[in-house]
Amino acid sequence: MEVDQYSTHIYRRPTATLVEHAAGLTLASRLLGHANEQITRTSYVVSAEEVDPITVDVLDEILRS
């Protein structure tokens, strides 16, 4: 994947999913700036299998350092 294909938006789903699993839906919703937790639940929080593996690799690399 080329650098110009990345945007910060691709990190919203894996970040919301990780935060929801670790600290709950309310915090994930606040992090994304949603007024309604249902928006976060239906649009951003997914199972681990649905998260883009490239994004996971990038986040793993960032968080390890």
All heavy atoms as TSV, in Angstrom:
chain	resi	resn	atom	element	x	y	z
A	1	MET	N	N	0.853	-1.183	0.000
A	1	MET	CA	C	0.000	0.000	0.000
A	1	MET	C	C	0.891	1.237	0.000
A	1	MET	O	O	1.823	1.335	0.769
A	1	MET	CB	C	-0.904	-0.038	1.231
A	1	MET	CG	C	-1.890	1.093	1.286
A	1	MET	SD	S	-3.001	0.979	2.699
A	1	MET	CE	C	-4.381	0.193	1.907
A	2	GLU	N	N	0.580	2.156	-0.873
A	2	GLU	CA	C	1.338	3.388	-0.981
A	2	GLU	C	C	0.930	4.371	0.119
A	2	GLU	O	O	-0.196	4.350	0.606
A	2	GLU	CB	C	1.094	4.034	-2.347
A	2	GLU	CG	C	1.556	3.198	-3.507
A	2	GLU	CD	C	3.063	3.032	-3.547
A	2	GLU	OE1	O	3.784	3.995	-3.249
A	2	GLU	OE2	O	3.514	1.913	-3.850
A	3	VAL	N	N	1.867	5.240	0.490
A	3	VAL	CA	C	1.619	6.206	1.558
A	3	VAL	C	C	0.405	7.076	1.262
A	3	VAL	O	O	-0.393	7.362	2.156
A	3	VAL	CB	C	2.867	7.090	1.793
A	3	VAL	CG1	C	2.570	8.217	2.753
A	3	VAL	CG2	C	4.011	6.244	2.295
A	4	ASP	N	N	0.198	7.472	0.007
A	4	ASP	CA	C	-0.929	8.350	-0.306
A	4	ASP	C	C	-2.279	7.644	-0.204
A	4	ASP	O	O	-3.316	8.269	-0.271
A	4	ASP	CB	C	-0.764	9.004	-1.672
A	4	ASP	CG	C	-0.662	8.000	-2.814
A	4	ASP	OD1	O	-0.496	6.799	-2.549
A	4	ASP	OD2	O	-0.739	8.434	-3.973
A	5	GLN	N	N	-2.268	6.330	0.017
A	5	GLN	CA	C	-3.512	5.595	0.203
A	5	GLN	C	C	-3.951	5.567	1.673
A	5	GLN	O	O	-5.030	5.121	1.985
A	5	GLN	CB	C	-3.369	4.159	-0.303
A	5	GLN	CG	C	-3.187	4.076	-1.804
A	5	GLN	CD	C	-2.924	2.657	-2.264
A	5	GLN	OE1	O	-2.156	1.939	-1.650
A	5	GLN	NE2	N	-3.597	2.270	-3.324
A	6	TYR	N	N	-3.090	6.021	2.564
A	6	TYR	CA	C	-3.402	6.041	3.988
A	6	TYR	C	C	-4.120	7.333	4.362
A	6	TYR	O	O	-3.869	8.381	3.799
A	6	TYR	CB	C	-2.121	5.957	4.840
A	6	TYR	CG	C	-1.517	4.600	4.899
A	6	TYR	CD1	C	-0.463	4.252	4.070
A	6	TYR	CD2	C	-1.985	3.646	5.784
A	6	TYR	CE1	C	0.110	2.998	4.128
A	6	TYR	CE2	C	-1.417	2.391	5.849
A	6	TYR	CZ	C	-0.372	2.078	5.023
A	6	TYR	OH	O	0.184	0.835	5.086
A	7	SER	N	N	-4.991	7.225	5.319
A	7	SER	CA	C	-5.579	8.403	5.938
A	7	SER	C	C	-5.815	8.046	7.394
A	7	SER	O	O	-5.840	6.877	7.753
A	7	SER	CB	C	-6.899	8.794	5.263
A	7	SER	OG	O	-7.912	7.890	5.630
A	8	THR	N	N	-5.993	9.042	8.210
A	8	THR	CA	C	-6.243	8.753	9.626
A	8	THR	C	C	-7.570	8.031	9.819
A	8	THR	O	O	-7.772	7.357	10.820
A	8	THR	CB	C	-6.229	10.040	10.461
A	8	THR	OG1	O	-7.199	10.950	9.926
A	8	THR	CG2	C	-4.851	10.683	10.452
A	9	HIS	N	N	-8.457	8.130	8.851
A	9	HIS	CA	C	-9.759	7.479	8.968
A	9	HIS	C	C	-9.644	5.960	9.066
A	9	HIS	O	O	-10.454	5.329	9.740
A	9	HIS	CB	C	-10.659	7.867	7.792
A	9	HIS	CG	C	-12.078	7.450	7.988
A	9	HIS	ND1	N	-12.939	8.136	8.818
A	9	HIS	CD2	C	-12.778	6.405	7.499
A	9	HIS	CE1	C	-14.107	7.520	8.822
A	9	HIS	NE2	N	-14.038	6.471	8.029
A	10	ILE	N	N	-8.626	5.356	8.443
A	10	ILE	CA	C	-8.497	3.899	8.488
A	10	ILE	C	C	-8.184	3.395	9.890
A	10	ILE	O	O	-8.349	2.216	10.162
A	10	ILE	CB	C	-7.459	3.362	7.482
A	10	ILE	CG1	C	-6.043	3.797	7.854
A	10	ILE	CG2	C	-7.822	3.713	6.071
A	10	ILE	CD1	C	-4.953	3.131	7.030
A	11	TYR	N	N	-7.763	4.278	10.779
A	11	TYR	CA	C	-7.446	3.875	12.145
A	11	TYR	C	C	-8.640	3.957	13.083
A	11	TYR	O	O	-8.583	3.473	14.202
A	11	TYR	CB	C	-6.292	4.717	12.694
A	11	TYR	CG	C	-5.026	4.492	11.934
A	11	TYR	CD1	C	-4.560	5.429	11.038
A	11	TYR	CD2	C	-4.308	3.309	12.086
A	11	TYR	CE1	C	-3.406	5.205	10.311
A	11	TYR	CE2	C	-3.160	3.073	11.371
A	11	TYR	CZ	C	-2.711	4.026	10.486
A	11	TYR	OH	O	-1.577	3.797	9.768
A	12	ARG	N	N	-9.734	4.559	12.656
A	12	ARG	CA	C	-10.892	4.721	13.530
A	12	ARG	C	C	-11.491	3.376	13.941
A	12	ARG	O	O	-11.807	3.163	15.097
A	12	ARG	CB	C	-11.943	5.613	12.872
A	12	ARG	CG	C	-11.501	7.070	12.789
A	12	ARG	CD	C	-12.498	7.927	12.051
A	12	ARG	NE	N	-13.756	8.087	12.749
A	12	ARG	CZ	C	-14.002	8.996	13.691
A	12	ARG	NH1	N	-13.048	9.829	14.053
A	12	ARG	NH2	N	-15.181	9.088	14.251
A	13	ARG	N	N	-11.676	2.474	12.992
A	13	ARG	CA	C	-12.306	1.183	13.301
A	13	ARG	C	C	-11.444	0.334	14.240
A	13	ARG	O	O	-11.933	-0.112	15.273
A	13	ARG	CB	C	-12.637	0.429	12.017
A	13	ARG	CG	C	-13.303	-0.903	12.300
A	13	ARG	CD	C	-13.791	-1.555	11.059
A	13	ARG	NE	N	-15.049	-0.909	10.703
A	13	ARG	CZ	C	-15.656	-1.066	9.557
A	13	ARG	NH1	N	-15.141	-1.835	8.641
A	13	ARG	NH2	N	-16.795	-0.472	9.318
A	14	PRO	N	N	-10.160	0.102	13.933
A	14	PRO	CA	C	-9.381	-0.717	14.863
A	14	PRO	C	C	-9.200	-0.048	16.222
A	14	PRO	O	O	-9.220	-0.723	17.259
A	14	PRO	CB	C	-8.048	-0.938	14.161
A	14	PRO	CG	C	-7.997	0.039	13.058
A	14	PRO	CD	C	-9.401	0.406	12.725
A	15	THR	N	N	-9.050	1.280	16.237
A	15	THR	CA	C	-8.898	1.969	17.511
A	15	THR	C	C	-10.171	1.863	18.341
A	15	THR	O	O	-10.123	1.546	19.532
A	15	THR	CB	C	-8.522	3.449	17.290
A	15	THR	OG1	O	-7.299	3.497	16.548
A	15	THR	CG2	C	-8.360	4.181	18.600
A	16	ALA	N	N	-11.318	2.105	17.732
A	16	ALA	CA	C	-12.587	1.986	18.450
A	16	ALA	C	C	-12.790	0.565	18.963
A	16	ALA	O	O	-13.245	0.363	20.090
A	16	ALA	CB	C	-13.750	2.387	17.550
A	17	THR	N	N	-12.441	-0.409	18.150
A	17	THR	CA	C	-12.598	-1.812	18.544
A	17	THR	C	C	-11.712	-2.139	19.732
A	17	THR	O	O	-12.172	-2.741	20.713
A	17	THR	CB	C	-12.281	-2.737	17.357
A	17	THR	OG1	O	-13.194	-2.439	16.291
A	17	THR	CG2	C	-12.405	-4.194	17.738
A	18	LEU	N	N	-10.448	-1.720	19.686
A	18	LEU	CA	C	-9.525	-1.994	20.788
A	18	LEU	C	C	-9.956	-1.295	22.073
A	18	LEU	O	O	-9.939	-1.887	23.154
A	18	LEU	CB	C	-8.108	-1.563	20.409
A	18	LEU	CG	C	-7.425	-2.378	19.330
A	18	LEU	CD1	C	-6.141	-1.694	18.880
A	18	LEU	CD2	C	-7.150	-3.780	19.811
A	19	VAL	N	N	-10.337	-0.027	21.955
A	19	VAL	CA	C	-10.751	0.733	23.142
A	19	VAL	C	C	-12.040	0.148	23.720
A	19	VAL	O	O	-12.169	-0.005	24.939
A	19	VAL	CB	C	-10.910	2.234	22.815
A	19	VAL	CG1	C	-11.566	2.987	23.963
A	19	VAL	CG2	C	-9.555	2.843	22.487
A	20	GLU	N	N	-12.988	-0.221	22.866
A	20	GLU	CA	C	-14.242	-0.807	23.354
A	20	GLU	C	C	-13.973	-2.102	24.107
A	20	GLU	O	O	-14.523	-2.328	25.180
A	20	GLU	CB	C	-15.200	-1.056	22.183
A	20	GLU	CG	C	-16.598	-1.441	22.612
A	20	GLU	CD	C	-16.789	-2.932	22.865
A	20	GLU	OE1	O	-16.015	-3.742	22.331
A	20	GLU	OE2	O	-17.716	-3.275	23.608
A	21	HIS	N	N	-13.102	-2.938	23.579
A	21	HIS	CA	C	-12.794	-4.207	24.252
A	21	HIS	C	C	-12.063	-3.988	25.573
A	21	HIS	O	O	-12.277	-4.724	26.530
A	21	HIS	CB	C	-11.968	-5.117	23.340
A	21	HIS	CG	C	-12.756	-5.706	22.221
A	21	HIS	ND1	N	-13.868	-6.499	22.397
A	21	HIS	CD2	C	-12.590	-5.607	20.887
A	21	HIS	CE1	C	-14.355	-6.858	21.228
A	21	HIS	NE2	N	-13.607	-6.317	20.287
A	22	ALA	N	N	-11.215	-2.969	25.634
A	22	ALA	CA	C	-10.420	-2.734	26.838
A	22	ALA	C	C	-11.131	-1.888	27.885
A	22	ALA	O	O	-10.968	-2.112	29.083
A	22	ALA	CB	C	-9.099	-2.056	26.458
A	23	ALA	N	N	-11.928	-0.895	27.432
A	23	ALA	CA	C	-12.466	0.064	28.394
A	23	ALA	C	C	-13.949	0.363	28.232
A	23	ALA	O	O	-14.485	1.161	28.987
A	23	ALA	CB	C	-11.667	1.368	28.302
A	24	GLY	N	N	-14.594	-0.218	27.243
A	24	GLY	CA	C	-16.031	-0.036	27.101
A	24	GLY	C	C	-16.441	0.872	25.956
A	24	GLY	O	O	-15.650	1.657	25.428
A	25	LEU	N	N	-17.696	0.732	25.596
A	25	LEU	CA	C	-18.258	1.461	24.467
A	25	LEU	C	C	-18.321	2.969	24.711
A	25	LEU	O	O	-18.091	3.756	23.798
A	25	LEU	CB	C	-19.660	0.926	24.143
A	25	LEU	CG	C	-20.342	1.521	22.927
A	25	LEU	CD1	C	-19.521	1.276	21.663
A	25	LEU	CD2	C	-21.742	0.968	22.777
A	26	THR	N	N	-18.598	3.383	25.927
A	26	THR	CA	C	-18.706	4.815	26.224
A	26	THR	C	C	-17.404	5.535	25.907
A	26	THR	O	O	-17.409	6.579	25.245
A	26	THR	CB	C	-19.109	5.041	27.696
A	26	THR	OG1	O	-20.375	4.428	27.919
A	26	THR	CG2	C	-19.188	6.514	28.028
A	27	LEU	N	N	-16.285	4.978	26.341
A	27	LEU	CA	C	-14.997	5.614	26.080
A	27	LEU	C	C	-14.674	5.600	24.591
A	27	LEU	O	O	-14.196	6.602	24.043
A	27	LEU	CB	C	-13.879	4.941	26.869
A	27	LEU	CG	C	-12.506	5.594	26.752
A	27	LEU	CD1	C	-12.550	7.049	27.183
A	27	LEU	CD2	C	-11.495	4.819	27.561
A	28	ALA	N	N	-14.952	4.502	23.913
A	28	ALA	CA	C	-14.707	4.430	22.467
A	28	ALA	C	C	-15.528	5.486	21.739
A	28	ALA	O	O	-15.031	6.161	20.835
A	28	ALA	CB	C	-15.029	3.038	21.941
A	29	SER	N	N	-16.771	5.642	22.137
A	29	SER	CA	C	-17.650	6.627	21.517
A	29	SER	C	C	-17.142	8.047	21.750
A	29	SER	O	O	-17.127	8.876	20.835
A	29	SER	CB	C	-19.067	6.469	22.072
A	29	SER	OG	O	-19.959	7.314	21.424
A	30	ARG	N	N	-16.716	8.332	22.958
A	30	ARG	CA	C	-16.169	9.665	23.267
A	30	ARG	C	C	-14.891	9.925	22.481
A	30	ARG	O	O	-14.674	11.041	21.992
A	30	ARG	CB	C	-15.885	9.784	24.754
A	30	ARG	CG	C	-17.129	9.914	25.587
A	30	ARG	CD	C	-16.794	10.053	27.040
A	30	ARG	NE	N	-18.006	10.094	27.834
A	30	ARG	CZ	C	-18.027	9.960	29.138
A	30	ARG	NH1	N	-16.902	9.779	29.810
A	30	ARG	NH2	N	-19.165	10.011	29.793
A	31	LEU	N	N	-14.048	8.914	22.366
A	31	LEU	CA	C	-12.803	9.057	21.620
A	31	LEU	C	C	-13.060	9.458	20.169
A	31	LEU	O	O	-12.360	10.289	19.608
A	31	LEU	CB	C	-12.023	7.734	21.654
A	31	LEU	CG	C	-10.739	7.673	20.846
A	31	LEU	CD1	C	-9.675	8.571	21.469
A	31	LEU	CD2	C	-10.238	6.251	20.758
A	32	LEU	N	N	-14.101	8.882	19.569
A	32	LEU	CA	C	-14.428	9.188	18.179
A	32	LEU	C	C	-15.289	10.434	18.039
A	32	LEU	O	O	-15.549	10.895	16.930
A	32	LEU	CB	C	-15.145	8.003	17.532
A	32	LEU	CG	C	-14.326	6.720	17.422
A	32	LEU	CD1	C	-15.138	5.641	16.746
A	32	LEU	CD2	C	-13.029	6.944	16.682
A	33	GLY	N	N	-15.739	10.985	19.149
A	33	GLY	CA	C	-16.534	12.206	19.106
A	33	GLY	C	C	-17.988	11.987	18.732
A	33	GLY	O	O	-18.638	12.887	18.215
A	34	HIS	N	N	-18.505	10.802	19.003
A	34	HIS	CA	C	-19.897	10.499	18.684
A	34	HIS	C	C	-20.812	10.890	19.838
A	34	HIS	O	O	-20.515	10.596	20.993
A	34	HIS	CB	C	-20.080	9.005	18.408
A	34	HIS	CG	C	-19.366	8.547	17.179
A	34	HIS	ND1	N	-18.979	7.240	17.005
A	34	HIS	CD2	C	-18.969	9.209	16.071
A	34	HIS	CE1	C	-18.381	7.126	15.835
A	34	HIS	NE2	N	-18.359	8.310	15.253
A	35	ALA	N	N	-21.920	11.505	19.530
A	35	ALA	CA	C	-22.915	11.860	20.541
A	35	ALA	C	C	-23.749	10.646	20.925
A	35	ALA	O	O	-24.323	10.600	22.006
A	35	ALA	CB	C	-23.823	12.967	20.018
A	36	ASN	N	N	-23.804	9.666	20.055
A	36	ASN	CA	C	-24.632	8.485	20.262
A	36	ASN	C	C	-23.751	7.239	20.210
A	36	ASN	O	O	-23.092	6.976	19.199
A	36	ASN	CB	C	-25.707	8.428	19.162
A	36	ASN	CG	C	-26.678	7.295	19.335
A	36	ASN	OD1	O	-26.354	6.239	19.857
A	36	ASN	ND2	N	-27.894	7.513	18.871
A	37	GLU	N	N	-23.745	6.461	21.281
A	37	GLU	CA	C	-22.925	5.250	21.333
A	37	GLU	C	C	-23.339	4.226	20.281
A	37	GLU	O	O	-22.514	3.424	19.848
A	37	GLU	CB	C	-22.997	4.616	22.725
A	37	GLU	CG	C	-22.305	5.437	23.777
A	37	GLU	CD	C	-22.376	4.827	25.161
A	37	GLU	OE1	O	-22.901	3.705	25.320
A	37	GLU	OE2	O	-21.897	5.489	26.104
A	38	GLN	N	N	-24.586	4.260	19.863
A	38	GLN	CA	C	-25.049	3.308	18.864
A	38	GLN	C	C	-24.328	3.510	17.528
A	38	GLN	O	O	-24.071	2.555	16.809
A	38	GLN	CB	C	-26.572	3.399	18.678
A	38	GLN	CG	C	-27.149	2.246	17.897
A	38	GLN	CD	C	-26.884	0.890	18.550
A	38	GLN	OE1	O	-26.827	0.763	19.773
A	38	GLN	NE2	N	-26.691	-0.122	17.740
A	39	ILE	N	N	-23.985	4.741	17.207
A	39	ILE	CA	C	-23.220	5.017	15.992
A	39	ILE	C	C	-21.864	4.314	16.067
A	39	ILE	O	O	-21.416	3.678	15.120
A	39	ILE	CB	C	-23.031	6.530	15.781
A	39	ILE	CG1	C	-24.372	7.194	15.500
A	39	ILE	CG2	C	-22.030	6.819	14.668
A	39	ILE	CD1	C	-24.331	8.701	15.544
A	40	THR	N	N	-21.236	4.424	17.213
A	40	THR	CA	C	-19.945	3.773	17.411
A	40	THR	C	C	-20.099	2.267	17.291
A	40	THR	O	O	-19.320	1.612	16.593
A	40	THR	CB	C	-19.362	4.134	18.791
A	40	THR	OG1	O	-19.375	5.553	18.951
A	40	THR	CG2	C	-17.948	3.604	18.946
A	41	ARG	N	N	-21.098	1.719	17.943
A	41	ARG	CA	C	-21.314	0.270	17.937
A	41	ARG	C	C	-21.556	-0.249	16.520
A	41	ARG	O	O	-20.938	-1.217	16.096
A	41	ARG	CB	C	-22.494	-0.088	18.850
A	41	ARG	CG	C	-23.072	-1.464	18.674
A	41	ARG	CD	C	-22.255	-2.617	19.204
A	41	ARG	NE	N	-22.112	-2.531	20.628
A	41	ARG	CZ	C	-21.029	-2.946	21.282
A	41	ARG	NH1	N	-20.038	-3.484	20.640
A	41	ARG	NH2	N	-20.941	-2.826	22.569
A	42	THR	N	N	-22.433	0.385	15.776
A	42	THR	CA	C	-22.819	-0.163	14.470
A	42	THR	C	C	-21.820	0.159	13.358
A	42	THR	O	O	-21.715	-0.609	12.407
A	42	THR	CB	C	-24.210	0.338	14.039
A	42	THR	OG1	O	-24.213	1.755	13.989
A	42	THR	CG2	C	-25.281	-0.138	14.994
A	43	SER	N	N	-21.084	1.243	13.491
A	43	SER	CA	C	-20.212	1.657	12.393
A	43	SER	C	C	-18.726	1.416	12.626
A	43	SER	O	O	-17.960	1.342	11.665
A	43	SER	CB	C	-20.409	3.147	12.108
A	43	SER	OG	O	-21.738	3.397	11.734
A	44	TYR	N	N	-18.310	1.314	13.881
A	44	TYR	CA	C	-16.875	1.273	14.141
A	44	TYR	C	C	-16.389	0.084	14.942
A	44	TYR	O	O	-15.270	-0.379	14.726
A	44	TYR	CB	C	-16.418	2.570	14.819
A	44	TYR	CG	C	-16.467	3.724	13.875
A	44	TYR	CD1	C	-17.569	4.568	13.822
A	44	TYR	CD2	C	-15.423	3.962	12.994
A	44	TYR	CE1	C	-17.625	5.607	12.925
A	44	TYR	CE2	C	-15.468	5.011	12.090
A	44	TYR	CZ	C	-16.571	5.831	12.057
A	44	TYR	OH	O	-16.628	6.854	11.166
A	45	VAL	N	N	-17.151	-0.396	15.898
A	45	VAL	CA	C	-16.706	-1.516	16.717
A	45	VAL	C	C	-17.054	-2.807	15.983
A	45	VAL	O	O	-18.208	-3.067	15.679
A	45	VAL	CB	C	-17.347	-1.479	18.122
A	45	VAL	CG1	C	-16.969	-2.708	18.912
A	45	VAL	CG2	C	-16.922	-0.219	18.858
A	46	VAL	N	N	-16.021	-3.572	15.672
A	46	VAL	CA	C	-16.195	-4.801	14.898
A	46	VAL	C	C	-15.443	-5.938	15.578
A	46	VAL	O	O	-14.687	-5.731	16.519
A	46	VAL	CB	C	-15.668	-4.609	13.459
A	46	VAL	CG1	C	-16.476	-3.548	12.728
A	46	VAL	CG2	C	-14.197	-4.275	13.432
A	47	SER	N	N	-15.634	-7.127	15.061
A	47	SER	CA	C	-14.864	-8.251	15.591
A	47	SER	C	C	-13.428	-8.124	15.085
A	47	SER	O	O	-13.155	-7.467	14.077
A	47	SER	CB	C	-15.469	-9.576	15.135
A	47	SER	OG	O	-15.277	-9.749	13.751
A	48	ALA	N	N	-12.516	-8.769	15.761
A	48	ALA	CA	C	-11.105	-8.696	15.386
A	48	ALA	C	C	-10.875	-9.175	13.958
A	48	ALA	O	O	-9.985	-8.681	13.264
A	48	ALA	CB	C	-10.270	-9.509	16.359
A	49	GLU	N	N	-11.680	-10.111	13.489
A	49	GLU	CA	C	-11.516	-10.655	12.143
A	49	GLU	C	C	-11.850	-9.627	11.057
A	49	GLU	O	O	-11.410	-9.752	9.925
A	49	GLU	CB	C	-12.384	-11.893	11.938
A	49	GLU	CG	C	-11.989	-13.085	12.777
A	49	GLU	CD	C	-12.495	-13.003	14.211
A	49	GLU	OE1	O	-13.525	-12.356	14.470
A	49	GLU	OE2	O	-11.824	-13.575	15.088
A	50	GLU	N	N	-12.628	-8.614	11.403
A	50	GLU	CA	C	-13.048	-7.618	10.424
A	50	GLU	C	C	-12.107	-6.427	10.304
A	50	GLU	O	O	-12.247	-5.622	9.401
A	50	GLU	CB	C	-14.448	-7.095	10.771
A	50	GLU	CG	C	-15.532	-8.139	10.659
A	50	GLU	CD	C	-16.866	-7.581	11.083
A	50	GLU	OE1	O	-17.546	-6.979	10.242
A	50	GLU	OE2	O	-17.201	-7.752	12.279
A	51	VAL	N	N	-11.155	-6.303	11.213
A	51	VAL	CA	C	-10.228	-5.183	11.193
A	51	VAL	C	C	-9.173	-5.433	10.113
A	51	VAL	O	O	-8.639	-6.523	9.982
A	51	VAL	CB	C	-9.559	-4.999	12.573
A	51	VAL	CG1	C	-8.492	-3.929	12.526
A	51	VAL	CG2	C	-10.602	-4.660	13.620
A	52	ASP	N	N	-8.884	-4.406	9.329
A	52	ASP	CA	C	-7.899	-4.501	8.254
A	52	ASP	C	C	-6.548	-4.936	8.815
A	52	ASP	O	O	-5.982	-4.258	9.671
A	52	ASP	CB	C	-7.787	-3.135	7.573
A	52	ASP	CG	C	-6.768	-3.094	6.464
A	52	ASP	OD1	O	-6.247	-4.152	6.073
A	52	ASP	OD2	O	-6.503	-1.990	5.971
A	53	PRO	N	N	-5.992	-6.047	8.343
A	53	PRO	CA	C	-4.730	-6.554	8.885
A	53	PRO	C	C	-3.544	-5.604	8.686
A	53	PRO	O	O	-2.637	-5.572	9.516
A	53	PRO	CB	C	-4.502	-7.873	8.154
A	53	PRO	CG	C	-5.483	-7.930	7.053
A	53	PRO	CD	C	-6.547	-6.926	7.331
A	54	ILE	N	N	-3.545	-4.831	7.626
A	54	ILE	CA	C	-2.459	-3.866	7.419
A	54	ILE	C	C	-2.491	-2.806	8.515
A	54	ILE	O	O	-1.460	-2.438	9.078
A	54	ILE	CB	C	-2.554	-3.219	6.023
A	54	ILE	CG1	C	-2.302	-4.275	4.941
A	54	ILE	CG2	C	-1.573	-2.060	5.887
A	54	ILE	CD1	C	-2.579	-3.799	3.542
A	55	THR	N	N	-3.678	-2.345	8.844
A	55	THR	CA	C	-3.827	-1.352	9.907
A	55	THR	C	C	-3.373	-1.925	11.239
A	55	THR	O	O	-2.692	-1.248	12.017
A	55	THR	CB	C	-5.292	-0.884	10.001
A	55	THR	OG1	O	-5.711	-0.434	8.719
A	55	THR	CG2	C	-5.448	0.234	11.006
A	56	VAL	N	N	-3.717	-3.166	11.506
A	56	VAL	CA	C	-3.291	-3.821	12.749
A	56	VAL	C	C	-1.769	-3.886	12.813
A	56	VAL	O	O	-1.172	-3.603	13.852
A	56	VAL	CB	C	-3.905	-5.232	12.864
A	56	VAL	CG1	C	-3.312	-5.991	14.035
A	56	VAL	CG2	C	-5.409	-5.149	13.006
A	57	ASP	N	N	-1.127	-4.253	11.713
A	57	ASP	CA	C	0.334	-4.322	11.683
A	57	ASP	C	C	0.960	-2.960	11.976
A	57	ASP	O	O	1.929	-2.865	12.733
A	57	ASP	CB	C	0.828	-4.827	10.323
A	57	ASP	CG	C	0.513	-6.291	10.083
A	57	ASP	OD1	O	0.194	-7.009	11.054
A	57	ASP	OD2	O	0.583	-6.709	8.916
A	58	VAL	N	N	0.413	-1.914	11.387
A	58	VAL	CA	C	0.938	-0.567	11.613
A	58	VAL	C	C	0.757	-0.174	13.077
A	58	VAL	O	O	1.687	0.334	13.711
A	58	VAL	CB	C	0.256	0.463	10.675
A	58	VAL	CG1	C	0.634	1.881	11.059
A	58	VAL	CG2	C	0.628	0.190	9.230
A	59	LEU	N	N	-0.420	-0.405	13.636
A	59	LEU	CA	C	-0.661	-0.065	15.040
A	59	LEU	C	C	0.222	-0.885	15.977
A	59	LEU	O	O	0.747	-0.354	16.962
A	59	LEU	CB	C	-2.143	-0.260	15.402
A	59	LEU	CG	C	-3.109	0.766	14.838
A	59	LEU	CD1	C	-4.543	0.353	15.134
A	59	LEU	CD2	C	-2.823	2.143	15.390
A	60	ASP	N	N	0.410	-2.161	15.677
A	60	ASP	CA	C	1.309	-2.989	16.492
A	60	ASP	C	C	2.717	-2.413	16.497
A	60	ASP	O	O	3.356	-2.340	17.541
A	60	ASP	CB	C	1.364	-4.431	15.959
A	60	ASP	CG	C	0.191	-5.269	16.399
A	60	ASP	OD1	O	-0.538	-4.856	17.326
A	60	ASP	OD2	O	0.004	-6.354	15.807
A	61	GLU	N	N	3.193	-2.020	15.341
A	61	GLU	CA	C	4.533	-1.450	15.237
A	61	GLU	C	C	4.646	-0.157	16.040
A	61	GLU	O	O	5.622	0.065	16.759
A	61	GLU	CB	C	4.887	-1.205	13.763
A	61	GLU	CG	C	6.296	-0.749	13.548
A	61	GLU	CD	C	7.331	-1.799	13.927
A	61	GLU	OE1	O	7.058	-3.004	13.780
A	61	GLU	OE2	O	8.424	-1.411	14.379
A	62	ILE	N	N	3.647	0.708	15.924
A	62	ILE	CA	C	3.657	1.978	16.649
A	62	ILE	C	C	3.623	1.752	18.162
A	62	ILE	O	O	4.371	2.363	18.921
A	62	ILE	CB	C	2.475	2.859	16.213
A	62	ILE	CG1	C	2.678	3.331	14.781
A	62	ILE	CG2	C	2.300	4.057	17.157
A	62	ILE	CD1	C	1.445	3.974	14.169
A	63	LEU	N	N	2.738	0.868	18.596
A	63	LEU	CA	C	2.547	0.659	20.026
A	63	LEU	C	C	3.712	-0.098	20.673
A	63	LEU	O	O	3.923	0.017	21.870
A	63	LEU	CB	C	1.231	-0.067	20.276
A	63	LEU	CG	C	-0.024	0.733	19.895
A	63	LEU	CD1	C	-1.265	-0.121	20.017
A	63	LEU	CD2	C	-0.134	1.994	20.740
A	64	ARG	N	N	4.447	-0.853	19.900
A	64	ARG	CA	C	5.607	-1.566	20.438
A	64	ARG	C	C	6.775	-0.638	20.708
A	64	ARG	O	O	7.626	-0.937	21.521
A	64	ARG	CB	C	6.051	-2.653	19.452
A	64	ARG	CG	C	5.487	-3.999	19.816
A	64	ARG	CD	C	6.144	-5.076	19.010
A	64	ARG	NE	N	5.130	-5.511	18.048
A	64	ARG	CZ	C	5.331	-5.766	16.791
A	64	ARG	NH1	N	6.520	-5.684	16.291
A	64	ARG	NH2	N	4.351	-6.130	16.012
A	65	SER	N	N	6.827	0.486	20.005
A	65	SER	CA	C	7.992	1.372	20.176
A	65	SER	C	C	7.785	2.382	21.261
A	65	SER	O	O	6.882	2.465	21.958
A	65	SER	CB	C	8.328	2.093	18.891
A	65	SER	OG	O	7.198	2.575	18.208
